[in-house]
Amino acid sequence: MRTLNTTNSLPEIKHESGYSTLAVYPRLHFFSLDLSDYIGILKHGSFGISLQDFPITISCATGTVEDKIAINGGKQHYDLDASVDFDKLRRKTQIDKFFDVKVSIPDRLQEHTGIGISTQIVGGIYLVCAKHCGIDLKINDLFDLGVGHVSTLGLNLLFNPGMIVENGVSYKNGIEKPVNSVTMIDKFPFWIIIAVPKDNQSLSAKLEDDFWDSILPENVDITKSVYREFYGECLPAVIEKDFETFAKGIDKIVHLGSKKCEEDIQSPETKQLLADLRQEFGCAGVSSLGPTVYSFANQDPTEQLKQLSNNKYDFYVVKP
């Protein structure tokens, strides 16, 4: 594990054939760390990982007479949870150009499934458009543009993809900004199971807002319990390669507060899958609002997963 100061982190953007190109990644949001309002706002913070086997490519050129975004060659429409405000970007950067943006999303990815496509695409577009014009946007700049206000996991992973623990936002002198440090877990010793729905989607737009309004903020005692389990049990178990303790800690956390509420709204098929994974591996949870599901295993779980009968999901196995 290593802790990074993210203040001056920059993404890896390539320049070729008149285009600037950036790869961003959907992510698993295992759980939040603090959804109380103990500091006066929702601090959030979280434990999560980039899905680097599912790259989303964003390319930018200029010279057009209007702003354009084409997803998968313009053949597909994605209902993202956020929109790109090119005028806001131009005001912040003093760039007087229009942008021609191309986004390539793997066919197996769909929006509103709990894997964070919207934040990655919107943030990635801002980053690559600015860089194409010679300007480096940093993490605080993206936050000023509106990226990462609901959760800073996707914001941080734009700059430091991988498995991270990030600490949400700070609130000083009436100003909210990202905490400019993350803990990178470079050698995670366990396997990660990802179950991606073939068709089902979760809440979005007003339904999602109403859901969060109904359960937040959490009681500060829940936050204290999450911190205790995560920092007192899970992280030491990662270092010690103690899967049993790690799985027990994860299982306790996902039955607390918002994670329990997120699970309560899932379909019967998703709830059955969660039960099956817990029976097999000792823990499982939904990523964000689901219905994408994750679990962990001490050894390669590929053969075990073949025994799980679930025609609503595709299973992927990752060893970071």
Secondary structure as GFF3:
##gff-version 3
##sequence-region A 1 320
A	DSSP	beta_strand	2	5	.	.	.	ID=ss1
A	DSSP	beta_strand	13	16	.	.	.	ID=ss2
A	DSSP	beta_strand	19	24	.	.	.	ID=ss3
A	DSSP	beta_strand	27	34	.	.	.	ID=ss4
A	DSSP	beta_strand	44	50	.	.	.	ID=ss5
A	DSSP	beta_strand	56	62	.	.	.	ID=ss6
A	DSSP	beta_strand	68	71	.	.	.	ID=ss7
A	DSSP	three_ten_helix	72	74	.	.	.	ID=ss8
A	DSSP	alpha_helix	86	93	.	.	.	ID=ss9
A	DSSP	beta_strand	99	104	.	.	.	ID=ss10
A	DSSP	alpha_helix	117	132	.	.	.	ID=ss11
A	DSSP	alpha_helix	139	144	.	.	.	ID=ss12
A	DSSP	alpha_helix	153	159	.	.	.	ID=ss13
A	DSSP	beta_strand	163	166	.	.	.	ID=ss14
A	DSSP	beta_strand	169	172	.	.	.	ID=ss15
A	DSSP	beta_strand	175	178	.	.	.	ID=ss16
A	DSSP	beta_strand	181	184	.	.	.	ID=ss17
A	DSSP	beta_strand	191	197	.	.	.	ID=ss18
A	DSSP	alpha_helix	205	215	.	.	.	ID=ss19
A	DSSP	alpha_helix	220	229	.	.	.	ID=ss20
A	DSSP	pi_helix	230	234	.	.	.	ID=ss21
A	DSSP	alpha_helix	235	240	.	.	.	ID=ss22
A	DSSP	alpha_helix	243	253	.	.	.	ID=ss23
A	DSSP	alpha_helix	257	264	.	.	.	ID=ss24
A	DSSP	alpha_helix	268	281	.	.	.	ID=ss25
A	DSSP	beta_strand	285	286	.	.	.	ID=ss26
A	DSSP	beta_strand	293	297	.	.	.	ID=ss27
A	DSSP	alpha_helix	302	305	.	.	.	ID=ss28
A	DSSP	beta_strand	313	318	.	.	.	ID=ss29
###
